[in-house]
Amino acid sequence: MLVSVYVPFAVTVVLAVVGPRLARLLPPRPAAWALACAALVTAIGWAGALALLAFTGLAQVPQVAAEGRWSVAALRAEDPVYRVVAAASALVLAVGVVSLVVAAVRQVRHLMRARLECAHLPGDTELAVVDDEAPLAFALPGTPGRIVVSRGMLRCLGDGEREALLAHERAHLRGRHHLFQSVWRLTAALNPLLRPVAVAGGFVLERWADEEAAERVGDRKVVAHAVGRAALASAGVSRSRALAVTGGAVPQRVRALLAPPPARRSLPLVAGGLLLAVCCASLANAASDSDHMVDSAQWAQCAVHAGTAGAPLKHRYAPGSCSGGHERHERQESREHRP
């Protein structure tokens, strides 16, 4: 546990530093899936490691030890974690959980407002054209989702660019990109180190929609012009939309569209998968070590109450004289000697 419990923290740092750079080199669709999976795994690993570290301090509280029926002295002898580290881990975990709850409430409200706004749009077709001179274009997730475009935006674009813009917004709805955004926002709320991943994820989603629009339209330059003109036209508009053609780093998106489609690369995905596997294995190993540590402390407590610390372990106690680790040990022995 001394080393393995800290591995998820190291994996999180590596992901936060390297992940956004690698995501820009990969095709956007697999990059989005990779970032979402990596954010989920590392966020769970981060919380699990903090919980294990915090438990080592909480378990030494006499009231908790009495409830769990383990020896505080034995636990302190087995525990390799300083109390300051345990206390800091508990504080960071508590702040992260509160932040996660707040972010989840905000995200639910955001989606509910989007669905409500979607239901109140005029007409019943996928496209809703609003009589607004401000250049706006965005997708609203719903059942089904809607594409909202203002007349001001339509006047700024040519026929081919309008087709590209609509194809871009349809890609957002078809790919359920709002769910990816929810994952990144919630994981970043739990673990602030994942905020660069959330930012990179937003860019990757826009690139995903750009590439699908280029496939639909059949001309990457037309899509690049549509993205650039829409961004310039809406530069002074204060309203921000999550799923909009003007999102992300527009100059980088335009350069990517003017270049050939990104090549498929499997090595970064394989390396990332191995890194996440190491994170999961280290957390499982740390949890197993923590369980053995508690079992040892429970055995020590049983020995104190029985007063037979020098006797062999499996002959120390009568059945039912000790709970917790003793009972698990008895069940394990019975399984091992069963024909």
C-alpha positions in Angstrom: 0.0 0.0 0.0 2.9 2.3 0.7 3.6 2.8 -3.0 0.6 1.4 -4.9 -1.9 3.8 -3.2 0.0 6.8 -4.7 0.0 5.4 -8.3 -3.5 6.8 -9.2 -2.2 10.3 -8.3 0.8 9.9 -10.6 -1.5 8.5 -13.4 -3.7 11.6 -13.0 -0.8 14.0 -13.4 0.4 12.1 -16.5 -3.0 12.2 -18.0 -3.5 15.9 -17.3 -0.1 16.8 -18.9 0.1 14.4 -21.8 -3.6 13.6 -22.5 -4.6 16.9 -24.1 -1.6 16.9 -26.4 -2.1 13.4 -27.6 -5.8 14.0 -28.1 -5.1 16.7 -30.7 -3.0 14.2 -32.7 -5.6 11.5 -32.8 -8.8 11.3 -34.9 -11.4 13.3 -32.9 -13.9 10.5 -32.3 -11.6 7.9 -30.7 -9.8 10.8 -28.9 -13.1 11.8 -27.3 -13.9 8.3 -26.2 -10.3 7.9 -24.9 -10.5 11.1 -22.9 -13.9 10.2 -21.4 -12.8 6.7 -20.4 -9.5 8.1 -19.0 -11.3 10.8 -17.0 -13.7 8.3 -15.5 -11.0 5.8 -14.5 -8.6 8.3 -13.1 -11.3 10.1 -11.2 -12.4 6.9 -9.6 -8.8 6.0 -8.9 -8.2 9.4 -7.4 -11.2 9.2 -5.1 -10.4 5.6 -4.1 -6.8 6.4 -3.2 -7.8 9.4 -1.1 -10.4 7.2 0.6 -7.8 4.6 1.5 -5.4 7.2 2.8 -8.1 8.9 4.8 -9.3 5.6 6.3 -5.9 4.9 7.8 -6.3 8.0 9.9 -10.0 7.5 10.6 -9.4 3.9 11.7 -7.1 5.0 14.5 -9.9 7.0 16.2 -10.7 5.0 19.4 -14.5 5.2 18.8 -14.1 3.9 15.3 -11.7 1.2 16.4 -14.1 0.1 19.1 -16.9 -0.2 16.5 -14.7 -2.1 14.1 -13.2 -4.2 16.9 -9.6 -3.8 15.9 -6.5 -2.7 17.9 -5.4 0.9 17.5 -1.9 0.1 18.6 -1.6 -2.8 16.0 -3.1 -0.6 13.3 -0.5 2.2 14.0 2.3 -0.4 13.9 1.0 -1.7 10.5 0.0 1.7 9.1 2.7 3.2 6.8 0.8 6.5 6.3 1.4 9.7 8.4 -1.6 11.2 10.1 -1.0 14.5 8.4 -1.3 12.7 5.0 -4.4 10.9 6.1 -6.0 14.1 7.4 -5.2 16.0 4.2 -6.5 13.2 2.1 -9.8 13.2 4.0 -10.1 17.0 3.5 -9.4 16.8 -0.2 -11.8 14.0 -0.6 -14.6 15.8 1.3 -14.1 19.0 -0.8 -14.1 16.9 -4.0 -17.3 15.1 -3.1 -19.0 18.4 -2.3 -17.8 19.9 -5.5 -19.0 16.8 -7.4 -22.5 17.1 -5.9 -22.7 20.8 -6.8 -21.5 20.2 -10.3 -24.0 17.3 -10.7 -26.9 19.6 -9.6 -25.8 22.3 -12.0 -25.4 19.8 -14.9 -28.9 18.4 -14.3 -30.3 21.9 -14.2 -28.5 22.8 -17.4 -29.8 19.8 -19.2 -33.4 20.4 -17.9 -33.2 24.0 -19.1 -32.0 22.9 -22.5 -34.8 20.4 -22.8 -37.3 23.0 -21.7 -36.0 25.5 -24.2 -36.0 22.8 -26.9 -39.7 22.0 -26.2 -40.7 25.7 -26.4 -39.0 26.3 -29.8 -41.4 27.1 -32.7 -42.2 24.3 -35.1 -41.7 20.6 -34.8 -38.8 20.0 -37.2 -35.2 19.5 -36.3 -34.2 23.0 -37.5 -35.6 26.0 -35.7 -34.9 29.4 -37.3 -35.3 32.2 -34.8 -36.0 35.8 -35.9 -32.8 37.3 -34.3 -30.3 39.5 -36.0 -27.6 38.2 -33.6 -25.5 35.5 -35.4 -26.4 32.3 -33.3 -26.1 28.6 -34.1 -26.2 25.8 -31.6 -27.7 22.4 -30.8 -30.0 21.7 -27.9 -30.1 18.1 -26.6 -33.5 16.7 -26.1 -35.9 14.0 -27.2 -35.3 14.7 -30.0 -32.7 17.4 -30.1 -33.1 20.6 -32.0 -30.8 22.8 -34.0 -31.3 26.6 -33.5 -30.0 29.0 -36.1 -30.8 32.7 -36.2 -31.6 34.6 -39.3 -28.5 36.8 -38.7 -26.3 33.7 -38.8 -27.9 32.5 -42.0 -27.2 35.9 -43.7 -23.5 35.6 -42.9 -23.1 32.2 -44.7 -23.4 31.0 -48.2 -25.4 28.0 -49.3 -22.6 25.5 -48.9 -21.5 27.0 -45.6 -25.1 26.8 -44.3 -25.1 23.1 -45.1 -21.8 22.6 -43.3 -23.0 24.5 -40.3 -26.2 22.3 -40.0 -24.1 19.1 -40.6 -21.8 20.2 -37.7 -24.7 20.7 -35.3 -26.4 17.4 -36.4 -23.1 15.7 -35.5 -23.3 17.1 -32.0 -26.8 15.7 -31.5 -26.1 12.4 -33.2 -23.0 11.8 -31.2 -24.7 12.8 -27.9 -21.8 15.1 -27.2 -23.6 16.6 -24.2 -23.0 13.3 -22.3 -19.3 13.5 -23.0 -19.3 17.1 -21.6 -21.1 15.9 -18.5 -18.5 13.3 -17.9 -15.6 15.7 -18.1 -17.3 18.4 -16.0 -18.2 16.0 -13.2 -14.8 14.3 -13.2 -13.0 17.7 -13.2 -15.3 18.8 -10.3 -14.2 15.7 -8.3 -10.5 16.0 -9.3 -9.4 19.6 -10.3 -6.3 18.1 -12.0 -8.5 16.8 -14.7 -9.6 20.3 -15.8 -7.1 20.4 -18.8 -8.7 17.1 -19.9 -12.2 18.7 -19.8 -10.9 21.7 -21.9 -9.3 19.4 -24.4 -12.5 17.3 -24.5 -14.5 20.3 -25.6 -12.1 21.0 -28.4 -12.1 17.4 -29.5 -15.9 17.4 -29.7 -15.9 20.4 -32.0 -13.3 18.6 -34.1 -15.4 15.5 -34.2 -18.4 17.5 -35.5 -16.1 19.3 -38.0 -14.9 16.0 -39.4 -18.4 14.6 -39.7 -19.5 17.8 -41.4 -16.6 17.5 -43.9 -17.7 14.0 -44.7 -21.3 15.0 -45.3 -20.5 18.1 -47.3 -17.6 16.5 -49.2 -15.4 19.6 -49.1 -13.2 20.3 -46.1 -12.5 23.9 -47.3 -16.2 24.8 -47.2 -16.5 23.5 -43.6 -13.4 25.5 -42.7 -14.8 28.7 -44.2 -18.2 28.1 -42.4 -16.4 27.6 -39.0 -14.3 30.7 -39.5 -17.1 33.0 -40.7 -19.5 31.8 -38.0 -16.9 32.5 -35.4 -16.1 36.0 -36.8 -19.8 36.8 -37.0 -20.6 35.8 -33.5 -17.4 37.3 -31.9 -19.4 40.1 -30.2 -22.3 37.9 -29.1 -22.2 37.3 -25.3 -24.5 34.2 -25.2 -22.5 31.0 -25.0 -23.7 27.6 -26.0 -22.0 24.3 -25.1 -22.7 22.6 -28.5 -22.0 25.3 -31.0 -20.0 25.6 -34.2 -18.2 28.6 -32.7 -16.9 26.6 -29.7 -13.3 25.5 -29.1 -10.1 27.0 -30.5 -11.4 28.1 -33.9 -8.1 28.9 -35.6 -6.8 25.4 -34.8 -10.0 23.9 -36.0 -9.7 25.8 -39.3 -6.1 24.7 -39.8 -7.1 21.1 -39.1 -9.8 21.3 -41.7 -7.5 22.8 -44.3 -5.1 19.9 -43.7 -5.8 16.2 -44.6 -7.9 14.2 -42.2 -5.9 13.0 -39.2 -4.2 9.6 -39.5 -5.3 6.7 -37.3 -2.8 5.9 -34.6 -3.2 3.0 -32.2 0.0 3.4 -30.2 -1.3 6.3 -28.0 -4.5 4.4 -27.3 -2.7 1.2 -26.3 -0.3 3.2 -24.1 -3.2 5.0 -22.5 -5.0 1.7 -21.9 -2.0 0.2 -20.2 -1.6 3.3 -18.0 -5.2 3.0 -16.9 -4.8 -0.7 -16.3 -1.8 0.1 -14.0 -4.0 2.6 -12.2 -6.7 0.1 -11.6 -4.3 -2.7 -10.5 -2.5 -0.4 -8.1 -5.7 0.7 -6.5 -6.9 -2.9 -6.1 -3.5 -3.8 -4.6 -3.7 -0.9 -2.1 -7.3 -1.9 -1.1 -6.2 -5.5 -0.6 -3.2 -4.3 1.6 -5.6 -2.1 3.6 -7.9 -5.1 4.2 -5.1 -7.3 5.4 -3.9 -4.5 7.7 -7.4 -4.3 9.3 -7.5 -8.1 9.6 -4.2 -8.0 11.4 -5.4 -5.3 13.8 -8.6 -7.3 14.5 -6.6 -10.4 15.2 -4.4 -8.4 17.6 -7.5 -7.1 19.4 -8.9 -10.7 19.6 -5.6 -11.8 21.1 -5.7 -9.1 23.7 -9.2 -10.1 24.8 -8.5 -13.8 24.8 -5.2 -13.4 26.6 -3.5 -16.1 24.5 -1.2 -14.1 22.3 1.4 -16.9 22.2 -0.9 -19.7 21.0 -1.1 -20.7 17.3 -3.6 -18.5 15.5 -6.1 -21.1 14.5 -6.3 -22.6 18.0 -6.6 -19.3 19.9 -10.3 -18.7 19.9 -13.4 -20.7 20.3 -16.0 -20.3 17.6 -17.9 -17.0 18.0 -15.4 -15.6 20.5 -14.2 -13.0 18.0 -15.8 -11.3 15.0 -14.4 -9.5 12.0 -11.1 -10.8 10.8 -11.4 -14.0 12.9 -14.7 -15.0 11.3 -13.3 -14.4 7.8 -10.3 -16.4 8.6 -12.4 -19.3 9.9 -14.5 -19.2 6.7 -11.4 -19.2 4.6 -9.9 -22.2 6.4 -13.2 -24.2 6.1 -13.2 -23.6 2.3 -9.6 -24.7 2.0 -10.1 -28.0 3.9 -13.4 -28.8 2.2 -13.2 -31.9 0.0 
